Amino acid sequence: MNDIQENRIVADEEAMLALGEELAAGLLAGDLVTLDGPLGAGKTTIVRGILRGIGYHGPVRSPTFTLIQLYDTQPPVLHTDLYRLKSAAGLGLEE
């Protein structure tokens, strides 16, 4: 597994969406992308861009309260928000 860490400054929401689309172009089934940042940093916006980049154009909401959102895309995308948890054990993420 390649561990790539990168920091970028983006100008606005459209730039964040474009960054997500750019990331999507390099992702393969089974890849894991982790995002870290404070509330309102644009994490869900970048996920929206990734999903747009693989052809999904439906609603994308932050899974803050549901914890897990599965998108029926090809390949499937699992969007999680685990900031409130001490451990992800038992959530079924390994599946």
Buried (B, 14 or more C-beta within 10 A) or exposed (E): EEEEEEEEEBEEEEBBBBBBBEBBEEBEEEEEBEEEEEEEEBBBBBBBBBBBBBEBEEEBEBBEEEBBBEBEEEEEBBBBBBEEEEEEEEEEEEE
